[in-house]
Amino acid sequence: LITEGFEFSGAGEAEEEQVAEGGVPDTAFVPLEELRGKAVDYVHMDCMAFGMGTSCLQVTMQGRTVAESRLLYDQLAVMAPIMMALTGASPAFRGLLVDTDVRWNVIAGAVDDRTPAEREACVPSKSRYDSIDCYIAESELRKDKYNDVPIAVNSEAHEALLEAGIDPLMAQHIAHLFVRDPLVIFEDDLNHSPDHPVDPMLHFENIQSTNWNSVRFKPPPPASAADIGWRTEFRTMEVSLTDFENAAFSVFIVLL
């Protein structure tokens, strides 16, 4: 299985037994040393920066209410793949160097940290950098039948959110974020005390900011920035060469 520049080695018999017993193989990817001198039909990218080093154009809009921002999230999610294709501006990827049109799959592969067991079970079903998995608006425009893709949720988080009075759609969305592990943890942020208060939003943002979906629903930041409300971030567009093009695409998304 090749995922945009990485060769996934797959599991041998011994590793399959280890996965079946609940363990995870120590090595998921072919070491670069084993590939030297061999003809391969892909580009070997051995660093996350090959994905995250690409450029993009993102637009964040603040709704008047949380309900408006949730509806905006659903509406823009439909436009996300269209605008990615329309703004495609990655010439190295556009069939010249590799057989993909835009940067998206390269980044998705670069930060796909699922274990071999998770990949095999498709839980989670995709990279942490990918399209959204569910609609979240409480609106007559959103039909239950539209959320027809099963998604994994953190059951503990899901139950806590429902008990706190969060509606099922939003509880599912947040609990789905928490099926991922944090990528970075600072030790100082784990030790909450009167002398070292830790903003509880830091732990949420740690997970929220490393789930890179095509559209992102953003709650207000801490009280220190109380003038900022509920926002929706549109994330799929590619950056163009001129300021005029970038401004035109940005204004177009707002005018929608």
Order of alpha helices (4+ residues) and beta strands (2+ residues): beta-beta-alpha-alpha-beta-alpha-alpha-alpha-beta-alpha-alpha-alpha-beta-beta-beta-alpha
